[in-house]
Amino acid sequence: MHNLFFKELIAWVEGIIGALPGRTGGMLRRIWFSRRFKECGKLHIGTGCRFVGSDSIILRGTSWIGDSCYFNADGGTISVGEWTAFNHGAHINASVGGDIIIGSNCPIGPGVVMRTANHRYVKPNTKIQAQGHVIANIIIEDDVWIGANAVILGGVCIGRGAVVGAGAVVSRDVPALAVVVGVPAKIIKFRGEGVAEE
């Protein structure tokens, strides 16, 4: 009972701090969450963000988290390199297990979803929710740009310098410097092809 009350009190405090506008709200969020995360550098957190399992979240160096982002590391871990930015409404979820490892200098577009778990569904006579999950890590290497509303599924590694187009669903590994688009995501070219270095 005591533990449940404490969790609810924390949720209330984080809800109030999360809604405060302006510089004062930003400063209070920075102070509060820098003590809640497992590891934290300098960070900016927008309004309306929610963090579950914050003791399993690592934000190295300088990080920027836009408004209404959701991070859940309650059953796994989330690790983010320096100078990585999450735009409005990014959903980073390792709640059932697995790790999400995001490198440095990665711009993550608005509405991007990363989830380490997918439902099992192979038994047609058993309810999907009763079949459990398939859990697999997600690795995003340095200097990867992920466009708006892209979905990154568990078991995927996106190589250094790759670009994921808006709305793409990434279900397979993406090689370094590849540009992928579509559902499912397919390589359309590699960065630097046909371009002379300056």
SULQUIPE-V667388 format. One record per backbone hydrogen bond with DSSP energy under -1.0 kcal/mol. NH is the residue of the N-H (numbers start at 1). CO is the residue of the C=O. E is the energy in kcal/mol with one decimal. If there is no record, write none. Layout:
nh->NH co->CO e->E
nh->NH co->CO e->E
This chain:
nh->5 co->1 e->-2.3
nh->6 co->2 e->-2.3
nh->7 co->3 e->-2.4
nh->8 co->4 e->-2.2
nh->9 co->5 e->-2.5
nh->10 co->6 e->-2.4
nh->11 co->7 e->-2.3
nh->12 co->8 e->-2.2
nh->13 co->9 e->-2.5
nh->14 co->10 e->-2.9
nh->15 co->11 e->-2.1
nh->16 co->12 e->-2.4
nh->17 co->13 e->-2.9
nh->18 co->14 e->-2.3
nh->25 co->21 e->-1.4
nh->26 co->22 e->-2.1
nh->27 co->23 e->-2.6
nh->28 co->24 e->-2.5
nh->29 co->25 e->-2.4
nh->30 co->26 e->-2.3
nh->31 co->27 e->-2.5
nh->32 co->28 e->-2.8
nh->33 co->29 e->-2.7
nh->34 co->30 e->-1.6
nh->37 co->33 e->-2.4
nh->38 co->54 e->-1.0
nh->38 co->57 e->-1.5
nh->39 co->57 e->-1.3
nh->41 co->59 e->-1.9
nh->44 co->63 e->-1.9
nh->46 co->65 e->-2.8
nh->48 co->18 e->-2.6
nh->50 co->69 e->-2.3
nh->52 co->71 e->-2.7
nh->56 co->53 e->-2.5
nh->57 co->54 e->-1.5
nh->58 co->78 e->-2.8
nh->59 co->39 e->-2.6
nh->60 co->80 e->-2.9
nh->63 co->42 e->-2.1
nh->64 co->84 e->-1.9
nh->65 co->44 e->-2.9
nh->66 co->86 e->-3.3
nh->68 co->47 e->-2.8
nh->70 co->90 e->-2.7
nh->71 co->50 e->-2.6
nh->72 co->92 e->-2.5
nh->73 co->52 e->-3.0
nh->77 co->98 e->-1.6
nh->78 co->56 e->-2.1
nh->79 co->100 e->-2.8
nh->80 co->58 e->-2.6
nh->81 co->102 e->-2.0
nh->83 co->62 e->-3.2
nh->85 co->106 e->-1.8
nh->86 co->64 e->-3.0
nh->87 co->108 e->-2.6
nh->89 co->67 e->-2.3
nh->90 co->87 e->-1.5
nh->91 co->112 e->-3.3
nh->92 co->70 e->-3.1
nh->93 co->114 e->-3.0
nh->94 co->72 e->-3.7
nh->100 co->77 e->-2.5
nh->101 co->138 e->-2.7
nh->102 co->79 e->-3.3
nh->103 co->140 e->-2.5
nh->105 co->82 e->-2.4
nh->108 co->85 e->-3.2
nh->109 co->146 e->-3.0
nh->111 co->88 e->-1.8
nh->112 co->109 e->-1.3
nh->113 co->150 e->-2.5
nh->114 co->91 e->-2.8
nh->115 co->152 e->-1.8
nh->116 co->93 e->-2.0
nh->118 co->134 e->-2.1
nh->120 co->132 e->-2.3
nh->126 co->123 e->-1.5
nh->130 co->127 e->-1.4
nh->131 co->128 e->-1.8
nh->134 co->118 e->-3.0
nh->136 co->116 e->-2.5
nh->138 co->99 e->-2.6
nh->139 co->156 e->-2.5
nh->140 co->101 e->-3.3
nh->141 co->158 e->-2.7
nh->143 co->104 e->-2.7
nh->145 co->162 e->-2.0
nh->146 co->107 e->-2.4
nh->147 co->164 e->-3.2
nh->149 co->110 e->-2.6
nh->150 co->147 e->-1.5
nh->151 co->168 e->-2.9
nh->152 co->113 e->-3.1
nh->153 co->170 e->-2.4
nh->155 co->137 e->-2.4
nh->158 co->139 e->-2.9
nh->159 co->174 e->-3.1
nh->161 co->142 e->-2.0
nh->162 co->159 e->-1.8
nh->163 co->178 e->-2.7
nh->164 co->145 e->-3.0
nh->165 co->180 e->-3.4
nh->167 co->148 e->-2.2
nh->168 co->165 e->-1.8
nh->169 co->182 e->-1.9
nh->170 co->151 e->-3.3
nh->174 co->157 e->-2.5
nh->177 co->160 e->-1.6
nh->178 co->175 e->-1.7
nh->179 co->189 e->-2.8
nh->180 co->163 e->-2.8
nh->181 co->186 e->-2.0
nh->185 co->169 e->-2.8
nh->186 co->181 e->-2.7
nh->188 co->179 e->-2.9
nh->189 co->179 e->-1.1
nh->191 co->177 e->-3.6
nh->193 co->190 e->-1.9
nh->195 co->192 e->-1.7
